[in-house]
Amino acid sequence: MREFAEHIVACNGVKIKDILPTGIIEGSGKPRLTDGQASIRDKYLELEHREDCGKKNVNIYLNKFVTNIFKLNKRHKDLLEIAAYIFAADRRTYRGKPDDDEYHSWSRAFHFHINVRDYNFWNKQEIKDLLEQALCFMTGDHSYKFKFHKAGSDFPTNIFDTETFVVETPDNLRVALFSGGIDSLAGAIELLETTNAEICLVSHQTGLPGIQNTQKTLYNEINKLYPGRCSHYKFRCGLSDTPSRDETQRTRSFLYTSIAFALAKEYKQNCIYVYENGITSINFAETQDLMNGRASRTTHPQTIRRLEELFTAIAEEPFTIHNPYFFKTKTDVVEVIKTNNRLDLLDSSVSCSTTRNKEPGNTHCGKCSQCIDRRFAVYAAEVEKYDENGLYHFDFLKDDLESDVIKKLLTEYIRLAQNFAKQDIDGWYEERSSEIVEMIDFIDGTTEYERLDKLYKLCQRHSEQIEKSIKRMRDIYDSPYATCKPKSFFNLILGPRSYQQEIKTTIIEKPKIEKEVPSKGLKKLVKETCESLIKQKKITEVSNETKKKRPISSLIVEELKKNNYVITKKNENTINDYFRKFELRIIKEKSGNLVVEDNHTAR
């Protein structure tokens, strides 16, 4: 069993007593620490964004963001600071070497201590649970814990930043995330072409000039084409004192959506738009040995649903996150830009996932999975001439494939598409069942079969488009009369059909961390689990329990086992007794909401 050392993160001035030194070692000037403190300090991180504290190591330009939209309530300010500190800790905390990223579990455990303005709200256990569940799923990390502390009074950022000031809202407004990539560009174009709405484009900026320039350039071009129709809101936040320790930034989607949510609520909107094609959102693992580290879930349907639940709780009214492109492929998204005659904007967008050490003069590395996906998509859509204006530092269609990494990425990308092509819906489901089960309840469709059919057709269309793309690449670059290049993509990957060769995969899943059921807290755990199942819509009606018929307790046992609790037969019977004997009872309120009542003292 793997032990997870907890990273303790103290934010915006919080001082943790257990970490403070007991004194100074005489003659050395170093703090005197107990053995326990020394071991904790190895995983201890202080993050501070305030200018007047002398220890600033994070940039969070909250005041500037608030000034741009005139006001932001205390709870929403807290949310943006919480999301920003989580993002900063994610960037500062090392996950592991590249091989760990691929072959070993690389989860982390975090315990955040954060000062907040709306102390009573953030300290509700149900709010902490929603935060923790969303973050654990989207990041693949082992655990997130939060201890919130009461912050001092805030000075208004401007004369309008008061609870009484009301921001004027246009009659028809849409708030959309805008990263500067192809998907968000296509989404903005489609909104502007197909609606008469005013569009608020929301961006996160870390301070890297390349990202800022991309977003600024695209926004200026869009503004020229659609004058007076859109505004660009930027929230800048990132590390200020040191570069990130690695490329992972899975918590960025939490930060991005939090920014958009806060803006939307100030403008009285109950929905934000996230544009991401379905193949990227699902992010099927190309090979089973990538099931742990590389399977990013930043816009996965379950991530979106968990964030919706959190934002609904914060807003205290229903809030939705809409991804109109979930049933589109990357090629379909490029076709949106093509159909609307905006291909001149294509080469200004940036899809590359490499955030540092990029060669000057190129906006794309040409070697990462996002660059590869983009190249295949533009060839399938037959618009490659709009995407080859010196964008790529490495061009896998023209340059020799020297790196084993790029060979593997290209091989597995095509292998995945080919596997889709060979499978009927049953074979496709059987091979991908564990991944499909994680999303099937969180996507649009009236029945499970309808949802499965939509997903299957998405994968089939992706496969067909990749095949079309390969044929077009060969027609352009691999003429029968062309000189053979031994290390070319056509000779090393397509020629020998390396993507058709069987591969030996090392299936290394996350270690199962078994948890003992608390001896005196089983009833409390059962009640919390039941409440969670109600929130997840897995329990939707009041049901009666008997010794043989167990509609509620069986779901709770299944959920506890899924969360790695060791449940004995005795535990199962005790849980059944709670509901059978009405010690715990699900009731429906007048509003129609289900709640769990505890009618007796806990066992």
VEXVOSE-420330 format. One line per 4 residues: number of its first residue (from 1); their letters; for each residue z, x negated, y negated of C-alpha. Coordinates in nm, 3 decimals, always signed. Example, Ala and Ser with C-alpha at 12.3 -4.5 7.8 and 13.67 -1.06 7.14 Angstrom:
! residues 2
1	AS	+0.780/-1.230/+0.450  +0.714/-1.367/+0.106
//
This chain:
! residues 603
1	MREF	+0.000/+0.000/+0.000  -0.100/-0.141/-0.338  +0.162/-0.151/-0.613  +0.043/-0.058/-0.961
5	AEHI	+0.211/-0.257/-1.235  +0.244/-0.025/-1.533  +0.093/-0.132/-1.864  +0.344/-0.031/-2.133
9	VACN	+0.164/+0.034/-2.462  +0.370/+0.075/-2.781  +0.165/+0.223/-3.065  +0.192/+0.266/-3.442
13	GVKI	+0.537/+0.115/-3.489  +0.722/+0.239/-3.179  +0.991/-0.007/-3.067  +1.096/+0.009/-2.703
17	KDIL	+1.456/-0.100/-2.652  +1.407/-0.222/-2.295  +1.146/-0.471/-2.419  +1.339/-0.615/-2.715
21	PTGI	+1.485/-0.963/-2.660  +1.862/-1.000/-2.632  +1.858/-1.300/-2.863  +1.691/-1.636/-2.931
25	IEGS	+1.698/-1.934/-2.694  +1.883/-2.208/-2.879  +1.661/-2.490/-2.999  +1.333/-2.328/-2.895
29	GKPR	+1.304/-2.031/-3.124  +1.172/-1.826/-2.828  +1.313/-1.481/-2.749  +1.575/-1.463/-2.477
33	LTDG	+1.459/-1.220/-2.208  +1.613/-1.096/-1.886  +1.408/-1.138/-1.565  +1.327/-0.767/-1.581
37	QASI	+1.215/-0.791/-1.941  +0.998/-1.094/-1.866  +0.813/-0.912/-1.586  +0.765/-0.604/-1.807
41	RDKY	+0.638/-0.817/-2.095  +0.349/-0.941/-1.879  +0.211/-0.586/-1.898  +0.340/-0.502/-2.245
45	LELE	+0.102/-0.437/-2.533  +0.174/-0.350/-2.896  -0.103/-0.177/-3.089  -0.087/-0.117/-3.464
49	HRED	-0.343/+0.016/-3.711  -0.136/+0.044/-4.031  -0.226/-0.208/-4.300  +0.129/-0.249/-4.435
53	CGKK	+0.291/-0.349/-4.106  +0.171/-0.708/-4.086  +0.079/-0.679/-3.718  -0.245/-0.485/-3.744
57	NVNI	-0.470/-0.536/-3.440  -0.656/-0.203/-3.427  -0.889/-0.043/-3.680  -0.841/+0.333/-3.709
61	YLNK	-1.006/+0.461/-4.025  -0.846/+0.805/-4.011  -0.794/+0.844/-4.386  -1.161/+0.780/-4.461
65	FVTN	-1.267/+1.033/-4.196  -1.026/+1.295/-4.333  -1.149/+1.234/-4.687  -1.509/+1.296/-4.576
69	IFKL	-1.419/+1.640/-4.439  -1.152/+1.703/-4.709  -0.862/+1.784/-4.472  -0.729/+1.766/-4.117
73	NKRH	-0.415/+1.931/-3.986  -0.128/+1.726/-3.844  -0.198/+1.806/-3.480  -0.561/+1.700/-3.509
77	KDLL	-0.464/+1.378/-3.687  -0.229/+1.307/-3.397  -0.507/+1.373/-3.147  -0.742/+1.125/-3.315
81	EIAA	-0.474/+0.856/-3.327  -0.376/+0.919/-2.963  -0.741/+0.898/-2.853  -0.799/+0.586/-3.064
85	YIFA	-0.496/+0.404/-2.922  -0.596/+0.496/-2.566  -0.946/+0.359/-2.634  -0.800/+0.039/-2.782
89	ADRR	-0.570/-0.012/-2.481  -0.865/+0.049/-2.247  -1.060/-0.226/-2.425  -0.767/-0.467/-2.433
93	TYRG	-0.662/-0.426/-2.069  -0.844/-0.627/-1.804  -0.968/-0.439/-1.499  -1.086/-0.735/-1.297
97	KPDD	-1.373/-0.970/-1.221  -1.728/-0.835/-1.171  -1.685/-0.834/-0.791  -1.359/-0.638/-0.827
101	DEYH	-1.557/-0.391/-1.033  -1.788/-0.334/-0.739  -1.593/-0.395/-0.421  -1.225/-0.332/-0.484
105	SWSR	-1.006/-0.069/-0.636  -0.954/-0.158/-0.999  -0.737/+0.124/-1.124  -0.465/+0.068/-1.382
109	AFHF	-0.143/+0.248/-1.469  -0.055/+0.313/-1.834  +0.259/+0.431/-2.012  +0.195/+0.504/-2.380
113	HINV	+0.463/+0.532/-2.650  +0.313/+0.691/-2.963  +0.452/+0.825/-3.291  +0.322/+1.175/-3.367
117	RDYN	+0.355/+1.424/-3.652  +0.360/+1.744/-3.442  +0.640/+1.618/-3.217  +0.738/+1.949/-3.055
121	FWNK	+0.381/+2.028/-2.950  +0.295/+1.691/-2.794  +0.623/+1.676/-2.603  +0.542/+1.992/-2.406
125	QEIK	+0.506/+1.894/-2.042  +0.197/+2.109/-1.995  +0.020/+1.922/-2.278  +0.111/+1.584/-2.128
129	DLLE	-0.015/+1.707/-1.790  -0.349/+1.812/-1.936  -0.386/+1.475/-2.109  -0.295/+1.280/-1.796
133	QALC	-0.518/+1.480/-1.562  -0.824/+1.451/-1.788  -0.780/+1.078/-1.842  -0.715/+0.994/-1.476
137	FMTG	-1.027/+1.177/-1.363  -1.266/+1.041/-1.627  -1.148/+0.679/-1.598  -1.062/+0.644/-1.230
141	DHSY	-0.730/+0.492/-1.336  -0.419/+0.542/-1.125  -0.196/+0.707/-1.384  -0.132/+0.785/-1.749
145	KFKF	+0.213/+0.866/-1.886  +0.310/+0.954/-2.242  +0.633/+0.937/-2.438  +0.590/+1.075/-2.785
149	HKAG	+0.820/+0.983/-3.074  +0.870/+1.167/-3.402  +0.675/+1.008/-3.687  +0.782/+1.004/-4.051
153	SDFP	+0.619/+1.214/-4.319  +0.251/+1.165/-4.398  +0.110/+1.127/-4.746  -0.200/+1.346/-4.803
157	TNIF	-0.521/+1.141/-4.789  -0.660/+1.331/-5.089  -0.577/+1.632/-5.307  -0.741/+1.870/-5.056
161	DTET	-0.552/+1.737/-4.750  -0.296/+2.016/-4.740  -0.224/+2.297/-4.497  -0.320/+2.559/-4.760
165	FVVE	-0.664/+2.422/-4.853  -0.950/+2.604/-4.675  -1.274/+2.416/-4.600  -1.588/+2.617/-4.677
169	TPDN	-1.789/+2.676/-4.362  -2.164/+2.743/-4.346  -2.258/+3.069/-4.174  -2.454/+2.891/-3.899
173	LRVA	-2.316/+2.553/-3.797  -2.339/+2.335/-3.486  -2.131/+2.025/-3.413  -2.297/+1.771/-3.182
177	LFSG	-2.207/+1.424/-3.057  -2.450/+1.159/-3.180  -2.440/+0.816/-3.016  -2.790/+0.704/-3.116
181	GIDS	-2.920/+0.718/-2.758  -3.224/+0.910/-2.634  -3.024/+1.212/-2.511  -2.829/+1.271/-2.833
185	LAGA	-3.146/+1.212/-3.038  -3.338/+1.469/-2.832  -3.048/+1.713/-2.865  -3.042/+1.680/-3.244
189	IELL	-3.420/+1.726/-3.264  -3.411/+2.033/-3.039  -3.130/+2.194/-3.239  -3.317/+2.134/-3.564
193	ETTN	-3.651/+2.256/-3.423  -3.528/+2.567/-3.239  -3.249/+2.696/-3.466  -3.190/+2.739/-3.837
197	AEIC	-2.837/+2.597/-3.806  -2.683/+2.325/-4.015  -2.601/+2.034/-3.783  -2.293/+1.810/-3.800
201	LVSH	-2.370/+1.490/-3.611  -2.049/+1.315/-3.501  -2.037/+0.944/-3.419  -1.778/+0.691/-3.310
205	QTGL	-1.826/+0.338/-3.442  -1.635/+0.035/-3.318  -1.743/-0.186/-3.605  -2.029/-0.356/-3.420
209	PGIQ	-2.314/-0.375/-3.674  -2.586/-0.303/-3.415  -2.443/+0.038/-3.322  -2.381/+0.130/-3.686
213	NTQK	-2.735/+0.031/-3.783  -2.887/+0.232/-3.495  -2.699/+0.549/-3.589  -2.766/+0.504/-3.961
217	TLYN	-3.139/+0.440/-3.910  -3.186/+0.741/-3.684  -2.983/+0.970/-3.909  -3.184/+0.864/-4.217
221	EINK	-3.510/+0.934/-4.031  -3.385/+1.273/-3.913  -3.267/+1.357/-4.264  -3.613/+1.282/-4.404
225	LYPG	-3.776/+1.509/-4.146  -3.522/+1.790/-4.185  -3.387/+1.759/-4.541  -3.059/+1.934/-4.612
229	RCSH	-3.015/+2.041/-4.250  -2.770/+1.784/-4.114  -2.467/+1.573/-4.203  -2.338/+1.260/-4.034
233	YKFR	-1.963/+1.217/-3.978  -1.850/+0.873/-3.858  -1.507/+0.783/-3.724  -1.458/+0.409/-3.706
237	CGLS	-1.207/+0.272/-3.460  -1.182/-0.038/-3.245  -1.005/-0.368/-3.194  -0.965/-0.578/-3.508
241	DTPS	-0.809/-0.903/-3.392  -0.984/-0.994/-3.067  -1.294/-0.903/-2.864  -1.254/-0.663/-2.573
245	RDET	-1.166/-0.825/-2.241  -1.452/-0.657/-2.055  -1.729/-0.397/-2.090  -1.538/-0.093/-1.965
249	QRTR	-1.492/+0.187/-2.215  -1.453/+0.497/-2.005  -1.200/+0.650/-2.242  -1.465/+0.652/-2.515
253	SFLY	-1.578/+1.002/-2.414  -1.224/+1.128/-2.479  -1.231/+0.967/-2.824  -1.582/+1.095/-2.898
257	TSIA	-1.510/+1.455/-2.799  -1.173/+1.448/-2.979  -1.348/+1.351/-3.303  -1.602/+1.631/-3.260
261	FALA	-1.329/+1.882/-3.167  -1.118/+1.798/-3.474  -1.420/+1.834/-3.702  -1.530/+2.158/-3.532
265	KEYK	-1.189/+2.321/-3.572  -1.170/+2.238/-3.943  -1.508/+2.412/-3.976  -1.383/+2.711/-3.769
269	QNCI	-1.610/+2.635/-3.472  -1.503/+2.691/-3.110  -1.773/+2.485/-2.943  -1.920/+2.135/-2.956
273	YVYE	-2.247/+2.010/-2.806  -2.270/+1.706/-2.581  -2.621/+1.602/-2.480  -2.638/+1.404/-2.154
277	NGIT	-2.890/+1.441/-1.874  -2.752/+1.560/-1.540  -2.839/+1.254/-1.333  -2.636/+1.036/-1.572
281	SINF	-2.354/+1.290/-1.597  -2.318/+1.318/-1.219  -2.377/+0.945/-1.169  -2.422/+0.954/-0.792
285	AETQ	-2.325/+0.618/-0.643  -2.643/+0.438/-0.537  -2.453/+0.287/-0.243  -2.119/+0.380/-0.095
289	DLMN	-1.961/+0.046/-0.193  -1.996/+0.157/-0.555  -1.784/+0.469/-0.506  -1.486/+0.312/-0.682
293	GRAS	-1.562/+0.092/-0.978  -1.904/+0.191/-1.104  -1.889/+0.569/-1.061  -1.836/+0.650/-1.428
297	RTTH	-1.737/+1.010/-1.506  -1.755/+1.017/-1.884  -1.961/+1.341/-1.900  -1.904/+1.459/-1.542
301	PQTI	-1.869/+1.842/-1.520  -1.505/+1.813/-1.415  -1.432/+1.578/-1.707  -1.590/+1.830/-1.945
305	RRLE	-1.383/+2.116/-1.797  -1.056/+1.919/-1.817  -1.127/+1.830/-2.180  -1.205/+2.195/-2.253
309	ELFT	-0.866/+2.292/-2.111  -0.690/+2.029/-2.322  -0.872/+2.126/-2.643  -0.809/+2.495/-2.574
313	AIAE	-0.435/+2.420/-2.549  -0.444/+2.216/-2.872  -0.640/+2.484/-3.059  -0.437/+2.766/-2.903
317	EPFT	-0.763/+2.959/-2.857  -1.062/+2.919/-2.624  -1.275/+2.610/-2.689  -1.590/+2.507/-2.504
321	IHNP	-1.793/+2.188/-2.462  -2.158/+2.270/-2.399  -2.400/+2.027/-2.233  -2.745/+2.192/-2.257
325	YFFK	-2.909/+1.897/-2.075  -2.701/+1.901/-1.758  -2.994/+2.034/-1.552  -3.242/+1.794/-1.712
329	TKTD	-3.341/+1.445/-1.594  -3.388/+1.150/-1.829  -3.765/+1.211/-1.811  -3.711/+1.577/-1.907
333	VVEV	-3.514/+1.460/-2.211  -3.793/+1.223/-2.318  -4.033/+1.517/-2.279  -3.824/+1.711/-2.536
337	IKTN	-3.895/+1.437/-2.793  -4.262/+1.430/-2.689  -4.303/+1.810/-2.707  -4.157/+1.817/-3.059
341	NRLD	-4.389/+1.535/-3.176  -4.104/+1.299/-3.264  -4.203/+1.000/-3.049  -4.206/+0.779/-3.361
345	LLDS	-3.823/+0.798/-3.346  -3.804/+0.682/-2.983  -3.793/+0.307/-3.043  -3.513/+0.348/-3.301
349	SVSC	-3.282/+0.497/-3.035  -3.067/+0.267/-2.821  -2.973/+0.336/-2.459  -2.842/-0.010/-2.358
353	STTR	-2.488/-0.018/-2.219  -2.437/-0.388/-2.297  -2.206/-0.393/-2.598  -2.173/-0.766/-2.656
357	NKEP	-2.345/-1.101/-2.607  -2.679/-0.930/-2.662  -2.966/-1.157/-2.761  -3.063/-1.138/-3.131
361	GNTH	-3.389/-0.964/-3.210  -3.369/-0.709/-2.925  -3.185/-0.379/-2.916  -3.184/-0.364/-2.534
365	CGKC	-3.086/-0.620/-2.272  -3.341/-0.475/-2.025  -3.112/-0.548/-1.729  -2.841/-0.280/-1.731
369	SQCI	-2.866/+0.050/-1.546  -2.921/+0.245/-1.870  -3.213/+0.022/-1.972  -3.369/+0.059/-1.626
373	DRRF	-3.328/+0.438/-1.634  -3.492/+0.453/-1.977  -3.790/+0.241/-1.868  -3.864/+0.463/-1.568
377	AVYA	-3.827/+0.778/-1.780  -4.074/+0.675/-2.051  -4.333/+0.576/-1.789  -4.289/+0.907/-1.606
381	AEVE	-4.338/+1.089/-1.939  -4.640/+0.864/-2.014  -4.504/+0.754/-2.353  -4.430/+0.390/-2.274
385	KYDE	-4.636/+0.262/-2.570  -4.371/+0.408/-2.802  -4.097/+0.213/-2.624  -4.234/-0.140/-2.597
389	NGLY	-4.218/-0.275/-2.950  -4.013/-0.580/-2.857  -3.707/-0.371/-2.769  -3.619/-0.543/-2.441
393	HFDF	-3.490/-0.898/-2.410  -3.579/-0.890/-2.040  -3.884/-0.696/-1.922  -3.865/-0.642/-1.546
397	LKDD	-4.232/-0.537/-1.542  -4.352/-0.868/-1.685  -4.075/-1.127/-1.630  -3.973/-1.298/-1.306
401	LESD	-3.675/-1.145/-1.125  -3.448/-1.448/-1.101  -3.113/-1.268/-1.097  -2.978/-1.108/-0.780
405	VIKK	-2.803/-0.851/-0.999  -3.126/-0.715/-1.149  -3.291/-0.713/-0.804  -3.002/-0.509/-0.667
409	LLTE	-2.999/-0.264/-0.958  -3.373/-0.199/-0.933  -3.363/-0.168/-0.552  -3.072/+0.075/-0.549
413	YIRL	-3.215/+0.281/-0.835  -3.536/+0.341/-0.640  -3.348/+0.381/-0.312  -3.145/+0.670/-0.455
417	AQNF	-3.462/+0.848/-0.573  -3.631/+0.790/-0.237  -3.329/+0.924/-0.048  -3.346/+1.245/-0.252
421	AKQD	-3.715/+1.281/-0.161  -3.648/+1.256/+0.214  -3.368/+1.514/+0.228  -3.369/+1.889/+0.262
425	IDGW	-3.081/+2.069/+0.091  -2.856/+2.045/+0.400  -2.911/+1.671/+0.447  -2.865/+1.612/+0.075
429	YEER	-2.536/+1.804/+0.078  -2.408/+1.630/+0.391  -2.466/+1.283/+0.246  -2.322/+1.365/-0.097
433	SSEI	-2.060/+1.626/-0.006  -1.756/+1.437/-0.141  -1.923/+1.391/-0.479  -2.067/+1.744/-0.488
437	VEMI	-1.730/+1.904/-0.409  -1.581/+1.732/-0.717  -1.825/+1.909/-0.948  -1.947/+2.231/-0.785
441	DFID	-1.673/+2.453/-0.931  -1.734/+2.320/-1.282  -2.105/+2.387/-1.336  -2.299/+2.698/-1.438
445	GTTE	-2.410/+2.945/-1.174  -2.296/+3.283/-1.045  -2.261/+3.173/-0.680  -2.192/+2.845/-0.506
449	YERL	-2.537/+2.854/-0.344  -2.705/+2.899/-0.683  -2.515/+2.599/-0.821  -2.602/+2.386/-0.517
453	DKLY	-2.967/+2.487/-0.540  -2.980/+2.390/-0.909  -2.827/+2.050/-0.836  -3.061/+1.989/-0.543
457	KLCQ	-3.369/+2.077/-0.750  -3.248/+1.844/-1.027  -3.229/+1.556/-0.777  -3.570/+1.643/-0.629
461	RHSE	-3.732/+1.649/-0.973  -3.574/+1.313/-1.059  -3.716/+1.170/-0.736  -4.066/+1.300/-0.809
465	QIEK	-4.055/+1.156/-1.161  -3.947/+0.812/-1.040  -4.235/+0.811/-0.792  -4.477/+0.908/-1.071
469	SIKR	-4.331/+0.632/-1.289  -4.379/+0.366/-1.018  -4.742/+0.471/-0.967  -4.806/+0.443/-1.341
473	MRDI	-4.638/+0.101/-1.359  -4.859/-0.023/-1.073  -5.174/+0.117/-1.234  -5.098/-0.070/-1.557
477	YDSP	-4.950/-0.398/-1.431  -5.042/-0.443/-1.065  -5.420/-0.430/-1.047  -5.562/-0.548/-0.712
481	YATC	-5.746/-0.819/-0.908  -5.437/-0.935/-1.100  -5.288/-1.275/-1.021  -4.997/-1.240/-0.780
485	KPKS	-4.660/-1.340/-0.928  -4.422/-1.431/-0.641  -4.104/-1.329/-0.829  -4.236/-1.014/-0.994
489	FFNL	-4.094/-0.665/-0.959  -4.411/-0.563/-0.776  -4.397/-0.850/-0.530  -4.019/-0.863/-0.463
493	ILGP	-3.921/-0.495/-0.480  -4.225/-0.269/-0.441  -4.436/-0.489/-0.212  -4.188/-0.529/+0.075
497	RSYQ	-4.036/-0.183/+0.007  -3.691/-0.343/-0.015  -3.545/-0.004/-0.111  -3.642/+0.126/+0.235
501	QEIK	-3.453/-0.142/+0.424  -3.121/-0.044/+0.574  -2.824/-0.191/+0.396  -2.485/-0.274/+0.529
505	TTII	-2.229/-0.122/+0.300  -1.868/-0.214/+0.276  -1.687/+0.110/+0.211  -1.373/+0.020/+0.024
509	EKPK	-1.212/+0.323/-0.128  -0.917/+0.342/-0.359  -0.599/+0.279/-0.165  -0.411/+0.594/-0.081
513	IEKE	-0.078/+0.577/-0.260  +0.140/+0.810/-0.058  +0.416/+0.987/-0.248  +0.736/+1.123/-0.103
517	VPSK	+0.829/+1.481/-0.186  +1.138/+1.471/-0.411  +1.439/+1.578/-0.204  +1.594/+1.793/-0.478
521	GLKK	+1.284/+1.876/-0.678  +1.047/+2.040/-0.431  +1.071/+2.382/-0.591  +0.999/+2.244/-0.939
525	LVKE	+0.702/+2.049/-0.799  +0.570/+2.362/-0.625  +0.603/+2.570/-0.943  +0.417/+2.305/-1.149
529	TCES	+0.145/+2.279/-0.884  +0.105/+2.656/-0.874  +0.073/+2.664/-1.255  -0.188/+2.389/-1.236
533	LIKQ	-0.389/+2.586/-0.977  -0.381/+2.890/-1.205  -0.516/+2.678/-1.492  -0.789/+2.544/-1.264
537	KKIT	-0.882/+2.905/-1.175  -0.811/+2.834/-0.807  -0.546/+3.109/-0.809  -0.684/+3.412/-0.991
541	EVSN	-0.482/+3.705/-0.859  -0.136/+3.808/-0.742  -0.107/+3.786/-0.361  +0.167/+3.860/-0.110
545	ETKK	+0.296/+3.593/+0.131  +0.406/+3.648/+0.489  +0.495/+3.399/+0.759  +0.141/+3.417/+0.894
549	KRPI	-0.057/+3.504/+0.584  -0.019/+3.226/+0.328  -0.277/+3.269/+0.047  -0.065/+3.091/-0.217
553	SSLI	+0.143/+2.834/-0.028  -0.159/+2.706/+0.171  -0.343/+2.630/-0.157  -0.035/+2.453/-0.295
557	VEEL	+0.007/+2.245/+0.023  -0.361/+2.149/+0.009  -0.331/+2.047/-0.358  -0.016/+1.841/-0.295
561	KKNN	-0.184/+1.660/-0.004  -0.488/+1.595/-0.223  -0.248/+1.433/-0.471  -0.121/+1.211/-0.188
565	YVIT	+0.215/+1.379/-0.126  +0.340/+1.352/+0.232  +0.397/+1.716/+0.333  +0.586/+1.787/+0.655
569	KKNE	+0.579/+2.112/+0.853  +0.927/+2.181/+0.721  +0.799/+2.139/+0.364  +0.514/+2.383/+0.435
573	NTIN	+0.758/+2.647/+0.563  +0.991/+2.595/+0.268  +0.702/+2.642/+0.023  +0.603/+2.958/+0.210
577	DYFR	+0.965/+3.081/+0.187  +0.969/+3.036/-0.192  +0.692/+3.296/-0.229  +0.775/+3.511/+0.073
581	KFEL	+1.135/+3.558/-0.041  +1.031/+3.587/-0.409  +1.225/+3.282/-0.522  +0.898/+3.196/-0.692
585	RIIK	+0.671/+3.479/-0.795  +0.330/+3.504/-0.959  +0.310/+3.792/-1.204  +0.035/+3.920/-1.430
589	EKSG	+0.131/+3.966/-1.795  -0.003/+4.246/-2.015  -0.251/+3.998/-2.158  -0.393/+3.947/-1.808
593	NLVV	-0.261/+3.590/-1.779  -0.092/+3.483/-1.458  +0.249/+3.314/-1.487  +0.489/+3.171/-1.230
597	EDNH	+0.848/+3.303/-1.244  +1.147/+3.119/-1.092  +1.389/+3.391/-0.980  +1.661/+3.168/-0.831
601	TAR	+1.811/+2.829/-0.884  +1.609/+2.542/-0.735  +1.691/+2.423/-0.386
//
